[in-house]
Amino acid sequence: MDPLLRFDDVELYYDHVYALKGVSLEVREGETVALIGANGAGKTSILRAITGLRKIRKGEISYRGKRIDGTAPDEIVRMGISMVPEGRRVFPFMTVRDNLLMGAFTRNDKGEIQQSIDMVLTRFPRLKERYSQQAGTMSGGEQQMLVIGRALMARPRLLLLDEPSLGIAPKLVQDIARSIVAINRDEKVSVLLVEQNSRMALRISQRAYALSTGKVVLSGNSAEMLTDERVTHLYLGGKV
């Protein structure tokens, strides 16, 4: 059976500088896959290529057996791929409710949209408490919950998360990590997680790819990579 998402020898350039060079990876139905590596390693470039925000120069990207490189970003959302970008990009002057509704822009099934809102509020009780509050007045962690919830409003089969723990208080990082596990398990959403907190990423994923300067340098089972000396030295600060 084909994987849900497949990268096959993908190259991507910014002007004449390569961001991805010969990258091959896959995400299977129902799993969480982590991408770890330093800044500039190519992790976010992979997400931008998947979502059509950057055109690849070589290789193929396929989703559910269909080639999607060259497809418009809004069509990719309609196909079942949602992205949570780095930086908690909420609509600051809109309420939590209206931010969530923006995530359902591809849908017109009002009854089911309300069911999706109820699911998000159950998943993130803090959003229920802040439902009528302007998003820009909430804490960073609460805004991160909101952008994840907004992405879920599109009913994705594949959720792309770009640095969800960045700049978040440690306690809320744990809450967000637990929510990612629950979304994957309970909502049956596959997850591709870009994360500089490599230890967290490896603990909540099934498989992982380690990147360096636009290339995959290591890949495998996440639990095994947590104890791999090379990963420990390069990505976990020398500690397990």
Legacy VTK file of the C-alpha trace (Angstrom):
# vtk DataFile Version 3.0
C-alpha trace
ASCII
DATASET POLYDATA
POINTS 240 float
0.000 0.000 0.000
1.288 3.479 -0.879
2.270 5.762 2.005
-0.004 8.723 2.690
2.799 11.136 1.720
5.972 10.425 -0.208
8.998 12.564 -1.057
11.131 11.066 -3.815
14.583 12.627 -4.395
13.299 16.187 -3.934
15.479 19.221 -4.588
14.420 22.768 -3.708
16.380 25.983 -4.130
16.100 29.559 -2.869
17.546 31.504 -5.782
20.726 29.488 -6.458
21.221 28.099 -2.951
19.815 24.659 -2.315
17.508 24.141 0.662
16.755 20.468 -0.034
19.066 18.163 -1.921
17.876 14.666 -2.811
15.432 14.330 0.098
13.349 11.142 0.236
10.912 10.408 3.058
7.410 9.138 3.713
4.530 9.441 6.153
2.283 6.415 6.499
-1.402 6.466 7.313
-1.998 6.958 11.036
1.517 7.748 12.204
3.382 10.749 13.583
6.722 11.426 11.922
9.240 13.927 13.322
11.740 16.044 11.397
14.625 17.129 13.611
17.711 19.226 12.949
19.245 22.635 13.478
17.981 25.897 12.016
18.618 25.940 8.287
18.648 22.131 8.014
15.696 22.144 5.594
12.838 21.103 7.876
10.507 24.026 7.127
11.417 23.836 3.432
9.924 20.323 3.383
6.622 21.682 4.729
6.625 24.565 2.249
7.189 22.136 -0.596
4.305 19.904 0.532
1.879 22.821 0.797
2.804 24.318 -2.563
4.336 27.461 -1.061
7.663 26.608 -2.721
8.149 24.903 -6.075
10.612 22.054 -6.196
13.240 21.879 -8.905
13.589 18.107 -9.041
11.893 14.956 -7.740
8.280 14.168 -6.899
5.900 14.723 -3.993
2.870 12.447 -3.861
-0.117 12.335 -1.525
-2.470 9.347 -1.427
-0.769 8.043 -4.560
-1.264 11.259 -6.551
1.521 13.627 -7.500
0.934 17.044 -5.895
4.061 19.118 -6.568
2.876 22.021 -8.694
-0.613 21.975 -7.138
-2.015 25.290 -5.804
-1.899 25.718 -1.997
-5.684 26.090 -1.583
-6.263 22.887 -3.538
-3.771 21.065 -1.320
-5.848 22.101 1.719
-8.963 20.746 0.010
-7.135 17.462 -0.583
-6.726 17.009 3.176
-3.412 18.618 4.168
-3.376 21.393 6.804
-0.326 23.285 8.032
0.302 25.077 11.326
3.098 27.542 10.490
5.802 28.669 12.878
5.019 31.797 14.839
1.404 31.349 16.042
-0.196 33.334 13.210
-3.611 34.085 14.626
-5.959 36.791 13.368
-5.304 39.005 16.419
-8.410 41.213 16.309
-10.802 38.324 15.680
-12.298 36.171 18.419
-11.341 32.565 19.054
-14.644 31.552 17.445
-13.991 33.534 14.270
-10.401 32.298 14.033
-11.695 28.726 14.136
-14.295 29.464 11.463
-11.522 30.795 9.193
-10.061 27.295 9.279
-13.270 25.927 7.733
-13.103 28.141 4.637
-13.188 25.112 2.316
-16.396 23.763 3.900
-20.090 24.684 3.686
-21.601 21.994 5.940
-22.730 24.228 8.820
-23.888 21.430 11.123
-20.650 19.515 10.768
-18.612 22.711 11.128
-20.188 23.191 14.553
-19.298 19.586 15.403
-15.689 20.357 14.481
-15.726 23.447 16.714
-17.068 21.329 19.584
-14.283 18.787 18.971
-11.602 21.510 19.067
-13.021 23.052 22.258
-13.100 19.630 23.898
-9.494 19.020 22.814
-8.389 22.471 24.059
-10.531 23.504 27.067
-8.630 26.815 27.359
-10.093 27.857 24.000
-13.577 27.225 25.348
-12.808 29.588 28.215
-11.536 32.205 25.736
-14.172 31.581 23.039
-15.331 35.219 22.702
-11.929 36.761 23.433
-9.752 38.450 20.820
-6.984 36.042 19.848
-4.267 38.685 20.104
-4.891 39.121 23.831
-4.186 35.471 24.685
-0.905 33.939 25.841
1.526 32.399 23.366
0.574 28.880 24.402
-3.119 29.594 24.028
-2.508 31.082 20.580
-0.612 27.927 19.620
-3.592 25.819 20.681
-5.812 28.079 18.565
-3.773 27.726 15.368
-3.684 23.937 15.797
-7.438 23.963 16.358
-7.932 26.184 13.321
-5.974 23.724 11.169
-8.148 20.868 12.442
-11.269 22.744 11.271
-10.349 21.781 7.701
-10.695 18.098 8.691
-7.213 17.134 7.473
-5.891 13.620 7.018
-2.352 15.002 7.312
-1.408 17.762 9.779
1.889 19.614 9.302
3.245 21.276 12.456
6.150 23.752 12.253
7.885 24.274 15.623
4.764 24.113 17.842
6.811 24.402 21.076
8.823 27.473 20.034
8.573 30.263 22.624
5.973 28.433 24.715
6.081 28.114 28.519
7.308 24.630 29.558
4.008 23.543 31.129
2.060 24.446 27.991
4.651 22.642 25.850
3.642 19.464 27.687
-0.045 20.217 27.044
0.600 20.775 23.340
2.675 17.586 23.109
-0.167 15.608 24.698
-2.662 17.210 22.317
-0.586 16.150 19.301
-0.571 12.551 20.552
-4.340 12.691 21.126
-5.081 14.231 17.708
-3.102 11.463 16.032
-4.710 8.729 18.139
-8.305 9.925 18.528
-8.951 11.936 15.359
-6.974 9.495 13.171
-4.915 12.351 11.724
-1.398 11.608 10.503
1.170 14.170 11.663
4.435 15.485 10.220
6.134 17.371 13.051
9.009 19.838 12.591
10.543 20.508 15.977
13.828 21.811 17.392
12.917 20.263 20.746
14.233 16.968 19.439
13.684 15.029 22.641
9.978 15.932 22.723
9.602 15.224 19.011
11.140 11.768 19.319
9.035 10.911 22.355
5.688 11.640 20.668
6.440 10.258 17.183
6.761 6.753 15.785
9.462 7.492 13.224
11.872 10.353 12.586
14.221 11.862 10.053
17.264 13.920 11.090
18.304 16.598 8.622
21.503 18.540 8.125
22.128 21.159 5.407
19.207 20.032 3.264
19.820 16.299 3.433
18.459 13.397 5.462
21.414 12.086 7.454
19.625 9.647 9.789
16.191 8.037 9.929
14.459 5.303 11.833
12.255 4.329 14.751
11.916 7.300 17.132
12.383 5.283 20.319
15.599 3.790 18.951
16.852 7.186 17.762
16.377 8.558 21.301
19.154 6.241 22.476
21.316 6.398 19.330
24.703 7.896 20.259
24.881 9.915 17.036
21.466 11.468 17.682
22.294 12.033 21.352
25.502 13.848 20.453
24.140 15.944 17.570
20.537 16.673 18.520
19.983 15.979 22.227
22.810 17.940 23.794
24.765 14.812 24.666
22.141 13.566 27.118
19.484 10.892 26.854
LINES 1 241
240 0 1 2 3 4 5 6 7 8 9 10 11 12 13 14 15 16 17 18 19 20 21 22 23 24 25 26 27 28 29 30 31 32 33 34 35 36 37 38 39 40 41 42 43 44 45 46 47 48 49 50 51 52 53 54 55 56 57 58 59 60 61 62 63 64 65 66 67 68 69 70 71 72 73 74 75 76 77 78 79 80 81 82 83 84 85 86 87 88 89 90 91 92 93 94 95 96 97 98 99 100 101 102 103 104 105 106 107 108 109 110 111 112 113 114 115 116 117 118 119 120 121 122 123 124 125 126 127 128 129 130 131 132 133 134 135 136 137 138 139 140 141 142 143 144 145 146 147 148 149 150 151 152 153 154 155 156 157 158 159 160 161 162 163 164 165 166 167 168 169 170 171 172 173 174 175 176 177 178 179 180 181 182 183 184 185 186 187 188 189 190 191 192 193 194 195 196 197 198 199 200 201 202 203 204 205 206 207 208 209 210 211 212 213 214 215 216 217 218 219 220 221 222 223 224 225 226 227 228 229 230 231 232 233 234 235 236 237 238 239
